[in-house]
Amino acid sequence: MLASSARPLFLESGSDILLTAEAKEDAEMPVKKSRTFYLVLTIFLIVGVCAYLWLARNREIIDDGGCKADLRVLNEAFLSYKKDTGVLPDKVADLLQCPENLKGWRGPYIMTPANDPWGREYLLLKNSWGMRIATFGRDGLPGGQGEDKDFIWDVTRQKFVE
């Protein structure tokens, strides 16, 4: 017969199997664990997709090591320098210290020396058509692919040179 503490939930006809409330909880335990597993798996999947989408969108920042952002900041500093003095600087260091006999200098226009991600000072390329700010990548030589890629900002035209 039935024990007084066991409350039968159902009796399978034709067998002697009697499920109590405790037995039913034990039987449902794998279902609860699998639900938790799938919930955690779904959360990881959503976070992974979001991370992938962010990386795909911000790939330019990651690929160039911050060069393009640095060149844009330097561009603004050069434009401020020109607005104050009437001329473009002869070298990047002029943004930190006033060249001798220059009137109107209100700098410093940058707070720290401007170095590329490889530790070299950004280059200032001037000629008859204008001025460009550049870095020649990891190898320091013109041309290259990947980390050796050149990054050049044309101050005159206000765009990157490919």
C-alpha positions in Angstrom: 0.0 0.0 0.0 0.9 3.6 0.0 3.2 5.1 2.6 1.6 8.0 4.5 4.4 10.5 3.5 4.2 9.6 -0.2 1.5 11.4 -2.2 0.9 9.5 -5.4 0.8 11.6 -8.5 -0.1 8.9 -10.9 0.0 5.2 -11.1 1.0 3.7 -14.4 -1.4 1.1 -15.3 -0.1 -2.4 -15.6 3.0 -1.7 -13.5 4.1 -1.1 -10.0 5.6 2.3 -10.6 4.3 5.0 -8.3 5.7 8.5 -8.6 5.9 10.7 -5.5 6.4 14.5 -5.6 10.1 14.0 -4.7 10.5 11.5 -7.5 8.8 13.9 -10.0 11.2 16.7 -9.0 14.2 14.3 -9.5 12.8 13.4 -12.9 12.4 17.0 -14.0 16.0 18.0 -12.8 17.7 17.2 -16.2 15.1 19.3 -17.9 15.9 22.3 -15.6 19.6 21.8 -16.1 19.2 21.7 -19.9 17.1 24.8 -19.9 19.8 26.6 -17.9 22.5 25.3 -20.4 20.5 26.5 -23.4 19.9 29.9 -21.7 23.6 30.4 -21.0 24.5 29.2 -24.6 22.0 31.7 -26.1 23.5 34.5 -24.0 27.0 33.7 -25.2 25.8 33.5 -28.7 24.2 36.9 -28.5 27.3 38.5 -26.9 29.5 36.8 -29.6 27.4 38.2 -32.4 27.4 41.7 -30.9 31.2 41.6 -30.5 31.6 40.4 -34.1 29.4 43.2 -35.4 31.2 45.8 -33.3 34.6 44.6 -34.5 33.4 44.5 -38.1 32.2 48.1 -37.8 35.3 49.4 -36.0 37.8 47.4 -38.0 39.5 50.5 -39.3 40.4 51.6 -35.8 41.8 48.2 -35.0 43.7 47.7 -38.3 45.5 51.1 -38.3 46.5 51.1 -34.7 45.0 54.5 -34.2 47.0 56.2 -37.0 44.0 57.7 -38.7 42.7 59.1 -35.5 46.1 60.6 -34.7 46.4 62.1 -38.1 43.0 63.8 -37.8 44.0 65.3 -34.4 47.3 66.5 -35.9 45.4 68.0 -38.8 43.2 70.0 -36.4 46.4 71.2 -34.6 48.0 72.2 -37.9 44.9 74.2 -38.8 44.8 76.0 -35.5 48.5 76.8 -35.8 47.9 78.2 -39.3 44.9 80.2 -38.1 47.0 81.8 -35.2 50.3 82.4 -37.1 49.2 82.6 -40.7 51.6 79.9 -41.9 51.8 76.1 -41.6 54.5 74.7 -39.3 57.8 73.5 -40.6 57.9 70.4 -38.4 55.6 68.6 -36.0 57.7 69.7 -33.1 56.6 73.3 -33.8 53.2 72.3 -32.4 54.7 71.9 -29.0 57.2 74.8 -28.9 57.1 78.2 -30.5 59.7 78.6 -33.3 61.9 81.6 -32.9 60.6 85.0 -34.2 57.1 83.6 -34.9 54.2 86.0 -34.0 50.8 84.8 -33.1 51.8 81.4 -31.7 49.3 80.4 -29.0 50.3 76.8 -28.4 51.1 74.2 -27.5 48.7 72.8 -30.0 49.3 69.2 -28.9 50.0 68.0 -25.4 52.6 65.3 -26.1 55.0 64.6 -28.9 53.2 63.1 -31.9 54.5 59.5 -32.4 53.0 56.8 -34.5 52.0 53.4 -33.0 55.6 52.2 -33.8 57.2 55.0 -31.8 58.4 57.2 -34.6 57.5 60.9 -35.0 54.9 61.6 -37.7 56.4 63.0 -40.8 55.6 66.4 -42.3 55.8 66.4 -46.1 55.7 69.8 -47.7 56.0 70.9 -51.3 54.5 73.4 -53.8 51.0 71.7 -53.7 50.6 71.8 -50.0 51.3 69.7 -46.9 50.8 66.1 -45.8 51.2 64.3 -42.5 52.4 60.7 -42.8 53.7 57.6 -41.2 55.2 54.8 -43.2 53.9 51.9 -41.1 55.8 49.4 -39.0 58.8 49.1 -41.3 59.2 52.9 -41.7 59.6 52.6 -45.5 57.3 54.0 -48.2 54.7 51.5 -49.5 53.7 48.2 -48.0 50.7 46.2 -46.9 49.2 45.2 -43.5 51.2 46.7 -40.6 53.7 48.2 -43.1 50.9 50.2 -44.8 51.4 54.0 -45.2 48.9 56.4 -43.7 49.0 59.9 -45.3 46.7 62.8 -44.5 46.6 65.6 -47.0 46.1 68.8 -45.0 45.5 70.9 -48.1 42.7 68.7 -49.4 41.4 67.5 -46.0 41.4 63.8 -46.8 43.4 60.6 -46.7 45.7 59.8 -49.6 45.5 56.2 -50.8 
